[in-house]
Amino acid sequence: MQRQIQKNNGTLLHKKVVARKMGCKSVEEYNRRMARREKNLKEMEDNKDGK
């Protein structure tokens, strides 16, 4: 449902296109980078709250 709404609004992002824009060679590499990014952001947020 969410995907259909995004498609209708023209805001649907295809992972392959986003990965290329970020300089990743594949969607698999993009997924790894995004997972690492989420983890790092969460750690930074936790550290900020701890101070």
N, C-alpha and C positions, 0 to 999 in steps of 0.2 A: 504494500500500500504506500509506504513512504517513498519507495523508489518511483512509483507511478506519479506521485505528486511532484517529486523533483523533476521527473522527465517532462511533465506538463509545464512546469515553471521555467524550464531551461537551466536548472541549476544542478542537473545530474552530472557528477564527475566520474569519468571512467578511470579506474586505477592506472591503467596502462598509460594514459595521457598524462596524468598527474606525475607518475613515476618518471616519465621522460623529461618533464619540465624540471623536476628536482635533480635530474642528472643520474638517476638510477638506470641500470641496464635492464632490469626486469621487475615485474610486479613482486616477485619473491623477495628481492633485495629491498624494495620499497616497504613491504610488510615488516621486514626485520628492522629497518630504520624507524618506522613509525612505532613499533613495539618498544624499541629502546628509548625513543623520544618520550613516549607516554610514561615509561618507568622513571626516566630522569626528571621529568616535570613533577611527577608525584613525589619523588625524593626531595626535590627543591622545596616544594610546598610544605612537606613535613618538617624540613629543617627550619623553614621560616617560622612556622607555628611554634616550634620548640624554643625559639629564642626569646 
